[in-house]
Amino acid sequence: MDDVLVIGAGPVGLTTACQLARSGVPVRVVDALPEPTTESRAVGVHARSLEMLAALGVLPALEARGRRMGSLAMVDGETGEDRARIPLDGVASRHPYVLDVAQPDTEAVLADRAAELGVPVERGVRMTALTQDRDGVTVTLTSDDHEDVVRVGWVVGADGGHSTTRHLLGTRLEGDFHGQHFAMADVDIDTDLAPDSIRVFTHPEGLGLLFPLVGARARVMFLVDDPGSGAPDPTLAQIQDLADARMAGRVRVHDPRWLTWFEVHHAQVPRYRHDRVLLAGDAAHIHSPAGAQGMNTGIQDAANLAWKLALVARGAAAPRLLDTYHDERHPVGAEVVRTTTRLTDVGTASGAFGAVRDAALFLVGHVGRVRDAAATRLAEVSIGYRRSSLSQQAGRPGPVRPGDHAPDPQGLRRADGTPVAVEDLLTRPGFLLLVHGDGPGLSEALGDLGTVVRLGVDLVDPDAAYGDRGMVLVRPDGYVGLTAEDADPEVLRRYLTEALGIPTTAAV
Ligand SMILES: Cc1cc2nc3c(=O)[nH]c(=O)nc-3n(C[C@H](O)[C@H](O)[C@H](O)COP(=O)(O)OP(=O)(O)OC[C@H]3O[C@@H](n4cnc5c(N)ncnc54)[C@H](O)[C@@H]3O)c2cc1C
């Protein structure tokens, strides 16, 4: 079995480390910072990320530190009037809301889980050199008093926007480096606005964003002109002036915890996999915080990568499986870079572009289908991998499509009547094979790669969301890999061997 070194204990590195540890892979996670960051940074966790974090068993702890947002409101920053509201309660997820939680809390919860799984974060340890050959990666880890050269099987570079891993691989972010500047503040606020919505204030001078956190705490952000390099941090008075101008005088800020300027670029690396070194999260893509997609995209990178890397590190699957990490996640990152750029421009538009923006907001506010599409997009539940080589269908199609996220239908229950969700079943590491009937031979074909659950026997699916025959193989990240009209062990074996590169005369 190969071991894995994760560089960076941000949300992406920690999610990767937890998933790998759960799958029984030896893993270390190092971080250059001697102490965890206190900067609130990414504050919105979306439905799809919540589904993935649920598999790690961290949701109750995360919810205890956060606040649920039931909608996203676009507000006219000059008048304070709602221009459009996108309710999230109709989103097809067990978590139809955004959880606003400060990034240090997210990291603390994930670090606790990693420690429970036997992977304490090694702090004050910086990766300073890295070379790889056919059999492994040689890494230099530098701390205050010494330098260690270690040899590992695989490296995940989750070391953020200024990634050393990326630099040492000789690759770089490609994209738009003009930069957009934000003034951001982690403060307490007094406001008459209910703390139930993320609010995007549109304003000709630049958008404003308001994310309510627990208690009176909130994150406010404003798109601003370049404050100039070396500019001192913004003052509370400057933040108040911006809030007065762009949040229609409805927000008073006080008790600051963190005031800073933040410059964003929009860019992505051309390849996520470099043989034995994989890039994930901000190391692979950077973009505007509009839409709060940065950390979410990274957490979903981690969920996609970790199960594949676990199979490869355990020697169960051929390394080519890791190419599908790039194939599936690079287009998602590219789309996020595109849409967050557009969203920021839209929030700032004036004149003719502003009129187009206003017409679009009218549609979002008044046309149900447009509103639902916007909610689905925001919650990231439309992300899927239908075109992936891992998404396969044998025989006639059923109601579930390969490449889509496995649905979690209402009314699903165990044979004894206890309600259950597919998400609960995914807390067991590995694949989930849902099969109609007894499915003879399928347990042997799947081996210890996952769990077989029999529909109609172990599980009652009252509305036949999973059809009435055959089988559905759900990947550990919750996406559907294979659907088959017949519950045929040979079809499963062929999929595991040909699509995933897992030799399965006896599945490992
Ligand atoms: C000022 C600021 C404000 C932001 N605001 C928002 C927001 O409002 N909404 C949003 O969605 N996103 C926001 N982001 C982006 C969000 O924080 C990132 O998308 C998210 O943190 C990505 O997680 P990550 O794990 O990939 O990287 P990071 O969280 O950056 O973690 C990388 C980790 O790697 C460590 N590291 C770096 N180099 C090395 C090395 N050589 N060796 C060992 N360890 C190393 C770092 O110490 C760090 O802990 C903000 C970012 C910044 C900087």
The ligand as an ORCA input file, in Angstrom:
! r2SCAN-3c Opt
* xyz 0 1
  C      -8.577     37.072      2.136
  C      -9.416     35.953      1.560
  C     -10.795     36.035      1.563
  C     -11.596     35.047      0.994
  N     -12.943     35.156      1.029
  C     -13.704     34.188      0.479
  C     -15.110     34.238      0.493
  O     -15.706     35.174      1.003
  N     -15.816     33.213     -0.085
  C     -15.187     32.148     -0.676
  O     -15.847     31.221     -1.188
  N     -13.865     32.073     -0.691
  C     -13.114     33.063     -0.133
  N     -11.771     32.962     -0.154
  C     -11.185     31.801     -0.803
  C     -11.219     30.596      0.121
  O     -10.648     30.950      1.350
  C     -10.479     29.487     -0.569
  O     -11.180     29.129     -1.760
  C     -10.312     28.264      0.301
  O      -9.601     28.579      1.455
  C      -9.552     27.205     -0.485
  O      -9.141     26.204      0.362
  P      -7.767     25.445      0.124
  O      -7.764     24.378      1.182
  O      -7.627     25.088     -1.297
  O      -6.616     26.508      0.398
  P      -6.265     27.343      1.702
  O      -7.443     27.512      2.565
  O      -5.550     28.545      1.238
  O      -5.274     26.399      2.505
  C      -3.966     26.157      2.064
  C      -3.129     25.761      3.257
  O      -1.853     25.367      2.773
  C      -0.856     25.836      3.646
  N       0.395     25.922      2.880
  C       0.697     26.789      1.883
  N       1.920     26.538      1.391
  C       2.401     25.474      2.085
  C       3.624     24.725      2.045
  N       4.592     25.011      1.163
  N       3.799     23.707      2.920
  C       2.835     23.396      3.822
  N       1.663     24.076      3.902
  C       1.444     25.088      3.040
  C      -1.383     27.173      4.112
  O      -0.803     27.539      5.362
  C      -2.878     26.914      4.218
  O      -3.280     26.536      5.521
  C     -10.973     33.939      0.411
  C      -9.582     33.842      0.408
  C      -8.804     34.824      0.977
  C      -7.306     34.688      0.954
*
